[in-house]
């Protein structure tokens, strides 16, 4: 006795018995959900639940609120809500929260030897630190500097009770620049 093969297309199903299908708008047949959906309703991309590795996006437009997406750069998976959210503007990419940057945006840097909750934050600048563009880190200025640039000992401002050496060449440049500004102002006023 031969078993006739069941043709799934001609078999009748209850809507809830096929989880990756939804009932067509005219209630005549079951239609398959998009691959991103575990279950869906009313249309292929209107997911009730996302498949593993796909997530709803908190920044979706109203008509795409139930779509499921693969995580891309600039988003992170919010584990509490199991949805994708945008990374902070300082992050090119992030994970776990918006400021936990895995990659900093251009002209943003992580703090050297940073620990704790903000160890992966990215900053444009940080007072008392300088940007090391070779290592792409913000590093601490020397203890004598309030602020510095290019390296830890190149002080822009000294801390209290610390002083720079007098630099006659530097002082002369400032005087020449000031004289040039005054000359330019005088010429502008004569017109």
Buried (B, 14 or more C-beta within 10 A) or exposed (E): EEEEEEEEEEEEEEEEEBBBBBBEEEEEEBBEBBEBBBBBEEBBBBBEBBBEEBBBBEEBEEEEEBBBBEBEEBBBBBEEEEBBBBBBEBBBBBBEBBBBBBBBBEEBBBBEEBEEEEEBBBBEEBEBBBBBEEEEBBBBBBEBBBBBEEEBEEBEEBBEEEEEEEEEEEEEEEEEEEEEEEEEEEEEEEE
